[in-house]
């Protein structure tokens, strides 16, 4: 999920700046680095090879299946950490990103409506 979020940031900036980044190729290049040598990057590269216009890694069929299958364990780990007072900012932020991405209606919509109403930004 963190990789998905990072790749989306790169894709957005690439579009904004006209960089035309090849995200699959970036994953391949990173694998050669001294810090990130994860075999996982091969899977990311393959996802972008299957669909160069992939909107998000989380919608790649292989990644989507795994995210859905593993989300219960992910939620348990984050929930237990919160109960025990253990800070897991990366895991919890990624879970929030996942939940935000998969929902069409969010609490943020309500917050925006309140801002519009109370800020007199013509919300009806």
HELIX and SHEET records of a PDB file:
HELIX    1   1 UNK A    2  UNK A   17  1                                  16    
HELIX    2   2 UNK A   23  UNK A   31  1                                   9    
HELIX    3   3 UNK A   40  UNK A   50  1                                  11    
HELIX    4   4 UNK A   57  UNK A   59  5                                   3    
HELIX    5   5 UNK A   61  UNK A   84  1                                  24    
HELIX    6   6 UNK A   89  UNK A  101  1                                  13    
HELIX    7   7 UNK A  107  UNK A  118  1                                  12    
END                                                                             
